[in-house]
Amino acid sequence: MINLIPQLSEISILPILFIFIFCFYWIYSFFIVYHLVRFGIGTKPKFIAFIFMMGSLLLFTAFVYAAVSTNWEDLLSRVFDASSIFLQSY
């Protein structure tokens, strides 16, 4: 069979999972902010929605920075080395 799109066979699940989590997180945040602003009476729910959105943006930015600056190969090699300790039978 001819592979018409060779890049499709090389797609990793991690970027797809990251995009899914990213979209779910921002849609969830939007729904919370929307309902606080739309159905809140007065200025207090709008202020709470603003604080929530700024905190959400700050935490998301910190997560992305931490994920980008992490040495994943070293971290995963340590995790798998530590898991071999628990798999040994006595």
N, CA, C and O of each residue as an XYZ file, in Angstrom:
360
protein
N       0.834     -1.170      0.000
C       0.000      0.000      0.000
C       0.885      1.241      0.000
O       1.916      1.275      0.672
N       0.491      2.230     -0.734
C       1.271      3.460     -0.854
C       0.900      4.392      0.296
O      -0.274      4.648      0.564
N       1.925      4.883      0.959
C       1.709      5.832      2.044
C       1.726      7.234      1.450
O       2.788      7.774      1.143
N       0.547      7.816      1.292
C       0.452      9.126      0.658
C       0.888     10.254      1.583
O       1.393     11.275      1.116
N       0.703     10.085      2.870
C       1.092     11.123      3.824
C       2.044     10.492      4.841
O       1.598      9.994      5.875
N       3.340     10.507      4.561
C       4.272      9.833      5.471
C       4.369     10.511      6.839
O       4.725      9.856      7.819
N       4.061     11.799      6.926
C       4.148     12.494      8.203
C       3.092     11.998      9.189
O       3.291     12.084     10.401
N       1.981     11.486      8.687
C       0.919     11.026      9.568
C       1.337      9.803     10.366
O       0.880      9.616     11.493
N       2.188      8.978      9.805
C       2.614      7.781     10.521
C       3.631      8.105     11.610
O       3.926      7.252     12.447
N       4.168      9.315     11.613
C       5.184      9.703     12.586
C       4.637     10.638     13.663
O       5.418     11.181     14.444
N       3.323     10.843     13.728
C       2.739     11.753     14.703
C       2.809     11.122     16.090
O       2.439      9.965     16.286
N       3.286     11.900     17.030
C       3.372     11.442     18.411
C       2.074     11.774     19.143
O       1.372     12.718     18.782
N       1.770     11.006     20.152
C       0.548     11.227     20.927
C       0.707     12.411     21.885
O      -0.295     13.020     22.262
N       1.922     12.753     22.285
C       2.121     13.826     23.255
C       1.651     15.193     22.758
O       0.959     15.885     23.504
N       1.989     15.618     21.540
C       1.458     16.916     21.089
C      -0.064     16.927     20.974
O      -0.703     17.940     21.259
N      -0.636     15.813     20.562
C      -2.096     15.741     20.459
C      -2.713     15.827     21.852
O      -3.714     16.517     22.047
N      -2.128     15.137     22.812
C      -2.614     15.190     24.186
C      -2.467     16.592     24.764
O      -3.366     17.073     25.453
N      -1.355     17.248     24.493
C      -1.135     18.616     24.969
C      -2.176     19.565     24.388
O      -2.725     20.395     25.112
N      -2.451     19.456     23.102
C      -3.445     20.323     22.462
C      -4.829     20.063     23.045
O      -5.587     21.006     23.273
N      -5.167     18.806     23.289
C      -6.465     18.472     23.879
C      -6.601     19.063     25.281
O      -7.630     19.656     25.606
N      -5.570     18.904     26.113
C      -5.611     19.455     27.469
C      -5.665     20.974     27.425
O      -6.395     21.593     28.200
N      -4.900     21.577     26.526
C      -4.900     23.033     26.365
C      -6.296     23.538     26.013
O      -6.781     24.488     26.629
N      -6.936     22.926     25.046
C      -8.283     23.351     24.627
C      -9.302     23.118     25.740
O     -10.136     23.983     26.004
N      -9.243     21.966     26.388
C     -10.178     21.672     27.477
C     -10.019     22.682     28.601
O     -11.017     23.164     29.137
N      -8.794     23.011     28.969
C      -8.529     23.948     30.062
C      -9.095     25.328     29.754
O      -9.748     25.929     30.606
N      -8.856     25.833     28.561
C      -9.322     27.179     28.237
C     -10.824     27.223     28.019
O     -11.441     28.240     28.334
N     -11.436     26.188     27.504
C     -12.900     26.161     27.375
C     -13.526     26.104     28.764
O     -14.507     26.798     29.029
N     -12.976     25.295     29.637
C     -13.472     25.204     31.011
C     -13.341     26.556     31.719
O     -14.273     26.997     32.391
N     -12.192     27.209     31.571
C     -11.997     28.528     32.172
C     -12.972     29.543     31.599
O     -13.522     30.362     32.334
N     -13.187     29.492     30.296
C     -14.121     30.424     29.673
C     -15.528     30.231     30.217
O     -16.215     31.212     30.500
N     -15.970     28.984     30.369
C     -17.316     28.737     30.888
C     -17.477     29.288     32.305
O     -18.515     29.862     32.633
N     -16.465     29.117     33.137
C     -16.547     29.647     34.495
C     -16.631     31.165     34.465
O     -17.489     31.754     35.123
N     -15.745     31.802     33.703
C     -15.748     33.266     33.629
C     -17.047     33.765     33.015
O     -17.625     34.734     33.507
N     -17.509     33.134     31.966
C     -18.747     33.560     31.307
C     -19.933     33.500     32.263
O     -20.726     34.439     32.333
N     -20.053     32.406     32.993
C     -21.197     32.281     33.888
C     -21.097     33.221     35.083
O     -22.120     33.699     35.574
N     -19.894     33.493     35.558
C     -19.754     34.467     36.638
C     -20.126     35.870     36.169
O     -20.772     36.619     36.902
N     -19.724     36.225     34.958
C     -20.020     37.561     34.441
C     -21.477     37.670     34.007
O     -22.124     38.680     34.285
N     -21.993     36.679     33.347
C     -23.341     36.749     32.773
C     -24.428     36.683     33.823
O     -25.389     37.450     33.760
N     -24.302     35.795     34.776
C     -25.385     35.579     35.724
C     -25.126     36.198     37.094
O     -25.939     36.047     38.005
N     -24.007     36.889     37.245
C     -23.733     37.539     38.521
C     -24.438     38.883     38.614
O     -24.604     39.575     37.610
N     -24.848     39.246     39.807
C     -25.517     40.520     40.034
C     -24.514     41.450     40.701
O     -23.906     41.102     41.713
N     -24.350     42.623     40.130
C     -23.420     43.601     40.681
C     -22.026     43.430     40.105
O     -21.826     42.758     39.094
N     -21.066     44.058     40.778
C     -19.687     44.045     40.272
C     -18.834     42.948     40.908
O     -17.782     42.602     40.371
N     -19.265     42.403     42.029
C     -18.444     41.395     42.720
C     -18.185     40.144     41.865
O     -17.034     39.715     41.790
N     -19.188     39.537     41.221
C     -18.889     38.368     40.375
C     -17.967     38.706     39.200
O     -17.160     37.875     38.785
N     -18.086     39.907     38.674
C     -17.209     40.303     37.570
C     -15.764     40.435     38.050
O     -14.831     40.067     37.336
N     -15.585     40.960     39.258
C     -14.247     41.073     39.826
C     -13.666     39.686     40.116
O     -12.490     39.435     39.854
N     -14.491     38.794     40.654
C     -14.043     37.421     40.918
C     -13.676     36.725     39.608
O     -12.688     35.994     39.549
N     -14.468     36.950     38.562
C     -14.166     36.362     37.255
C     -12.850     36.899     36.712
O     -12.069     36.149     36.127
N     -12.598     38.189     36.899
C     -11.346     38.786     36.436
C     -10.156     38.186     37.184
O      -9.147     37.839     36.570
N     -10.272     38.063     38.507
C      -9.195     37.471     39.310
C      -8.957     36.017     38.901
O      -7.811     35.586     38.780
N     -10.037     35.261     38.688
C      -9.911     33.866     38.266
C      -9.198     33.772     36.920
O      -8.315     32.933     36.743
N      -9.576     34.626     35.976
C      -8.978     34.558     34.638
C      -7.499     34.937     34.678
O      -6.685     34.310     34.000
N      -7.142     35.951     35.460
C      -5.734     36.339     35.561
C      -4.919     35.228     36.249
O      -3.799     34.930     35.832
N      -5.478     34.626     37.290
C      -4.791     33.513     37.947
C      -4.645     32.318     37.027
O      -3.618     31.640     37.026
N      -5.679     32.068     36.249
C      -5.641     30.972     35.291
C      -4.566     31.217     34.236
O      -3.822     30.305     33.876
N      -4.490     32.432     33.749
C      -3.473     32.781     32.754
C      -2.074     32.670     33.348
O      -1.157     32.176     32.691
N      -1.907     33.123     34.580
C      -0.604     33.050     35.240
C      -0.170     31.600     35.459
O       0.978     31.250     35.183
N      -1.077     30.757     35.952
C      -0.737     29.353     36.168
C      -0.446     28.626     34.864
O       0.454     27.789     34.800
N      -1.209     28.949     33.825
C      -0.968     28.311     32.537
C       0.396     28.712     31.983
O       1.123     27.872     31.452
N       0.743     29.988     32.104
C       2.046     30.461     31.634
C       3.176     29.788     32.415
O       4.184     29.393     31.830
N       3.010     29.659     33.729
C       4.027     28.988     34.545
C       4.165     27.522     34.151
O       5.276     26.995     34.106
N       3.044     26.858     33.863
C       3.083     25.460     33.444
C       3.813     25.307     32.111
O       4.650     24.417     31.962
N       3.504     26.163     31.152
C       4.156     26.073     29.841
C       5.648     26.328     29.982
O       6.451     25.627     29.366
N       6.038     27.322     30.785
C       7.454     27.609     30.992
C       8.156     26.414     31.642
O       9.257     26.040     31.237
N       7.517     25.821     32.648
C       8.118     24.664     33.318
C       8.224     23.471     32.378
O       9.216     22.743     32.406
N       7.207     23.267     31.546
C       7.228     22.136     30.619
C       8.301     22.311     29.556
O       8.937     21.340     29.146
N       8.503     23.538     29.110
C       9.505     23.791     28.070
C      10.916     23.692     28.640
O      11.821     23.210     27.959
N      11.115     24.140     29.873
C      12.465     24.161     30.432
C      12.875     22.846     31.102
O      13.999     22.736     31.592
N      11.997     21.861     31.130
C      12.311     20.574     31.752
C      13.101     19.692     30.791
O      12.789     19.610     29.603
N      14.120     19.040     31.320
C      14.884     18.071     30.547
C      14.154     16.731     30.666
O      14.381     15.973     31.609
N      13.283     16.450     29.706
C      12.399     15.287     29.792
C      13.156     13.971     29.703
O      12.768     12.997     30.349
N      14.221     13.919     28.924
C      14.972     12.670     28.788
C      15.601     12.264     30.121
O      15.553     11.097     30.510
N      16.185     13.233     30.811
C      16.799     12.944     32.106
C      15.738     12.556     33.134
O      15.932     11.614     33.903
N      14.626     13.274     33.148
C      13.555     12.992     34.101
C      12.954     11.604     33.878
O      12.749     10.853     34.832
N      12.676     11.270     32.630
C      12.085      9.962     32.341
C      13.054      8.822     32.611
O      12.641      7.749     33.052
N      14.346      9.042     32.349
C      15.311      7.983     32.640
C      15.400      7.736     34.144
O      15.569      6.594     34.571
N      15.290      8.785     34.945
C      15.305      8.608     36.402
C      14.038      7.912     36.885
O      14.097      7.083     37.793
N      12.907      8.236     36.297
C      11.650      7.600     36.701
C      11.691      6.111     36.394
O      11.318      5.292     37.233
N      12.143      5.757     35.198
C      12.186      4.346     34.840
C      13.249      3.601     35.632
O      13.070      2.417     35.917
N      14.355      4.255     36.000
C      15.352      3.612     36.853
C      14.780      3.357     38.244
O      15.042      2.310     38.837
N      14.009      4.293     38.765
C      13.414      4.124     40.091
C      12.322      3.059     40.072
O      12.127      2.361     41.068
N      11.617      2.925     38.969
C      10.551      1.922     38.914
C      11.118      0.508     38.922
O      10.429     -0.426     39.332
N      12.351      0.333     38.480
C      12.943     -1.003     38.496
C      13.201     -1.483     39.922
O      13.288     -2.688     40.161
N      13.322     -0.564     40.860
C      13.512     -0.939     42.264
C      12.272     -1.655     42.781
O      12.374     -2.649     43.500
N      11.093     -1.141     42.409
C       9.844     -1.713     42.898
C       9.467     -3.000     42.171
O       8.666     -3.781     42.683
N      10.022     -3.230     41.005
C       9.666     -4.410     40.228
C      10.515     -5.633     40.569
O      10.240     -6.734     40.092
N      11.539     -5.445     41.388
C      12.385     -6.575     41.755
C      11.622     -7.494     42.698
O      10.928     -7.035     43.604
N      11.757     -8.775     42.477
C      11.110     -9.737     43.383
C      12.129    -10.211     44.406
O      13.308    -10.380     44.093
N      11.673    -10.420     45.610
C      12.578    -10.827     46.691
C      12.460    -12.287     46.971
O      13.148    -12.804     47.852
